[in-house]
Amino acid sequence: MKVAIIGTGNMASGLANTLAGAKHEVTLGSRDPGKASALAEKIGLGVRGGGITAAAKLAGVVILAIPFGAAADALKEAGDLAGKVLVDISNPISADYKSLLIGHTTSAAEKIQALAPKAKVVKAFNTIFAQLLPAEARQGKSLQVFVASNDEAAKAEVSALAQSIGFDALDAGPLSNSRFIEPIGEMNIHFGYFLGKGTVVAPAWVAV
Ligand SMILES: NC(=O)c1ccc[n+]([C@@H]2O[C@H](COP(=O)([O-])OP(=O)(O)OC[C@H]3O[C@@H](n4cnc5c(N)ncnc54)[C@H](OP(=O)(O)O)[C@@H]3O)[C@@H](O)[C@H]2O)c1
């Protein structure tokens, strides 16, 4: 798949590495194009880097790997996303990581859909710590990625993307279910940072 990743931080770098390793065509986009080019060069594996507009233009799937609060600016820079799959991986949390800033009647994913009404927004990966993106860090364990969207084809595409890098994609229903998935991400952060488990844990839905 042709994937644009907006951002050059922990998630952007981990996703770019893993996705490119699985033979996806990855372009990093940053508000500082030089930073994206430098990261792309460091990763290798055919990853390219540049500005946000150029990266988004080349791709069918655009992953926003930036803080939720930066989404409006980045989407403005991304330009026309009509018909593209837009993946929201964010946890809309406070600066101290301890609480969610959005919830109950909406979610970060729904806000992003409102900002990019012609894109097909998919919520995914918000419950996976960056440290667990490299396959070797998962030590053979199959971790679940909860995937929510109002567009079934987009959901299938992002599920295939997650599966191609060794995750178990779980259909989590419509985009409005992000109201429930984002609190799970926040609970995971509490386990990872405040309850002593470290950033090597991930939630899973278990059937008996
Ligand atoms: N880290 C995790 O384990 C984890 C797990 C699940 C989900 N998430 C979510 O993934 C997203 C990224 O997290 P991260 O840990 O990778 O963050 P990070 O390492 O702090 O990187 C954030 C990136 O966002 C960019 N950015 C910030 N403001 C921007 C703006 N106004 N316009 C364009 N780009 C902007 C930064 O660019 P500059 O370098 O130019 O400042 C940087 O590349 C967040 O929404 C987070 O909630 C993170």
The ligand as an SDF file (V2000), in Angstrom:
LIG
                    3D

 48 52  0  0  0  0  0  0  0  0999 V2000
    3.9130    7.1640   21.8820 N   0  0  0  0  0  0  0  0  0  0  0  0
    3.0550    6.1660   21.9930 C   0  0  0  0  0  0  0  0  0  0  0  0
    3.4040    5.0970   22.5420 O   0  0  0  0  0  0  0  0  0  0  0  0
    1.6580    6.2890   21.4340 C   0  0  0  0  0  0  0  0  0  0  0  0
    0.8390    5.1390   21.4480 C   0  0  0  0  0  0  0  0  0  0  0  0
   -0.4250    5.2070   20.8650 C   0  0  0  0  0  0  0  0  0  0  0  0
   -0.8600    6.3890   20.2990 C   0  0  0  0  0  0  0  0  0  0  0  0
   -0.0670    7.4940   20.3290 N   0  0  0  0  0  0  0  0  0  0  0  0
   -0.5390    8.7360   19.6980 C   0  0  0  0  0  0  0  0  0  0  0  0
    0.2790    8.9340   18.5480 O   0  0  0  0  0  0  0  0  0  0  0  0
    0.4150   10.3350   18.2950 C   0  0  0  0  0  0  0  0  0  0  0  0
    1.9030   10.6750   18.1890 C   0  0  0  0  0  0  0  0  0  0  0  0
    2.5350   10.3510   19.4160 O   0  0  0  0  0  0  0  0  0  0  0  0
    4.1240   10.2860   19.5390 P   0  0  0  0  0  0  0  0  0  0  0  0
    4.4020    9.6460   20.8470 O   0  0  0  0  0  0  0  0  0  0  0  0
    4.7170    9.7260   18.3100 O   0  0  0  0  0  0  0  0  0  0  0  0
    4.4780   11.8400   19.6610 O   0  0  0  0  0  0  0  0  0  0  0  0
    5.8940   12.5550   19.5540 P   0  0  0  0  0  0  0  0  0  0  0  0
    6.9940   11.5500   19.5910 O   0  0  0  0  0  0  0  0  0  0  0  0
    5.8670   13.6530   20.5440 O   0  0  0  0  0  0  0  0  0  0  0  0
    5.8530   13.1780   18.0710 O   0  0  0  0  0  0  0  0  0  0  0  0
    4.8730   14.1100   17.7530 C   0  0  0  0  0  0  0  0  0  0  0  0
    5.0270   14.5260   16.2890 C   0  0  0  0  0  0  0  0  0  0  0  0
    3.9670   15.4550   15.9970 O   0  0  0  0  0  0  0  0  0  0  0  0
    4.5080   16.5460   15.3080 C   0  0  0  0  0  0  0  0  0  0  0  0
    3.7010   17.7530   15.5310 N   0  0  0  0  0  0  0  0  0  0  0  0
    3.4530   18.3800   16.6980 C   0  0  0  0  0  0  0  0  0  0  0  0
    2.6840   19.4660   16.4920 N   0  0  0  0  0  0  0  0  0  0  0  0
    2.4620   19.5200   15.1430 C   0  0  0  0  0  0  0  0  0  0  0  0
    1.7590   20.4160   14.3000 C   0  0  0  0  0  0  0  0  0  0  0  0
    1.0930   21.4810   14.7990 N   0  0  0  0  0  0  0  0  0  0  0  0
    1.7220   20.1570   12.9550 N   0  0  0  0  0  0  0  0  0  0  0  0
    2.3810   19.0890   12.4430 C   0  0  0  0  0  0  0  0  0  0  0  0
    3.0620   18.1900   13.2140 N   0  0  0  0  0  0  0  0  0  0  0  0
    3.1060   18.4220   14.5280 C   0  0  0  0  0  0  0  0  0  0  0  0
    5.9070   16.6950   15.8730 C   0  0  0  0  0  0  0  0  0  0  0  0
    6.6670   17.4130   14.9480 O   0  0  0  0  0  0  0  0  0  0  0  0
    7.9300   18.2850   15.3950 P   0  0  0  0  0  0  0  0  0  0  0  0
    9.0140   17.2850   15.6350 O   0  0  0  0  0  0  0  0  0  0  0  0
    8.1410   19.1580   14.1970 O   0  0  0  0  0  0  0  0  0  0  0  0
    7.5610   19.0280   16.6540 O   0  0  0  0  0  0  0  0  0  0  0  0
    6.3270   15.2270   15.9800 C   0  0  0  0  0  0  0  0  0  0  0  0
    6.8030   14.7640   14.7520 O   0  0  0  0  0  0  0  0  0  0  0  0
   -0.3050   11.0590   19.4460 C   0  0  0  0  0  0  0  0  0  0  0  0
   -1.5820   11.4300   19.0150 O   0  0  0  0  0  0  0  0  0  0  0  0
   -0.4000    9.9880   20.5300 C   0  0  0  0  0  0  0  0  0  0  0  0
   -1.5240   10.1800   21.3630 O   0  0  0  0  0  0  0  0  0  0  0  0
    1.1950    7.4690   20.8810 C   0  0  0  0  0  0  0  0  0  0  0  0
  1  2  1  0
  2  3  2  0
  2  4  1  0
  4  5  1  0
  4 48  2  0
  5  6  2  0
  6  7  1  0
  7  8  2  0
  8  9  1  0
  8 48  1  0
  9 10  1  0
  9 46  1  0
 10 11  1  0
 11 12  1  0
 11 44  1  0
 12 13  1  0
 13 14  1  0
 14 15  2  0
 14 16  1  0
 14 17  1  0
 17 18  1  0
 18 19  2  0
 18 20  1  0
 18 21  1  0
 21 22  1  0
 22 23  1  0
 23 24  1  0
 23 42  1  0
 24 25  1  0
 25 26  1  0
 25 36  1  0
 26 27  1  0
 26 35  1  0
 27 28  2  0
 28 29  1  0
 29 30  1  0
 29 35  2  0
 30 31  1  0
 30 32  2  0
 32 33  1  0
 33 34  2  0
 34 35  1  0
 36 37  1  0
 36 42  1  0
 37 38  1  0
 38 39  2  0
 38 40  1  0
 38 41  1  0
 42 43  1  0
 44 45  1  0
 44 46  1  0
 46 47  1  0
M  CHG  2   8   1  16  -1
M  END
$$$$
